[in-house]
Amino acid sequence: MHTAIVASATAVAALAGQVPAPAPPPAPCQGPEHRQFDFWIGHWDVYGPAGKKVGENLIEAFANGCGLAEHWTGSGGVTCQRAAVVAGVRRWGKDLDSGVRWEVP
């Protein structure tokens, strides 16, 4: 008798909308194809073949990990800003200083 009451209470709760909600879909850009360049993220001192510092590079993730931004500053004051995005299997980027855009199908 007790089992039937528990089963009935469970059925009533399910009909009343008290069933747990399904798990949310995974966040965009969290798959392994979007994590391939995570090792590059950070602030880097860059040295030439002779061991002399030639610049600094700051790499940052943006758009919830869908893209990477590169901020280069050479020791002579030259700067460069680039962004790259992975969207599905397509990859594209843009040199923000020159406006040159590239894409890999």
Phi, psi and omega in degrees: 000316180297321180297318180296323179292317178297315179298320179293321179295322178294317179297318179295318179298319179296318180291333182276003178086020181264017177283136179304141179292150177296156180297143179292153178295156179297149178297146179296152175064031179252001179286167183300331180294337179269355182254003186297334183247016179301330179300336186276340184296132178141187179255124186239134166271130185249130182242143177279178182301331181276001179088004179272137178294127182250352179166185178228147181228126176249120180246127181230142172278148175216170179055051178057035178087005179282344182214166176235141175244136179245131179235101183261136172229113178282158181297338177272004178097355179290134178238157178208137177238127177225154176227144177224141182228141172252122179234100186067237179261356180269143178233136177217161179205171180211133171281111188288342178277313184267340183085002179292130180247143178227154180213141176243115181292000000 
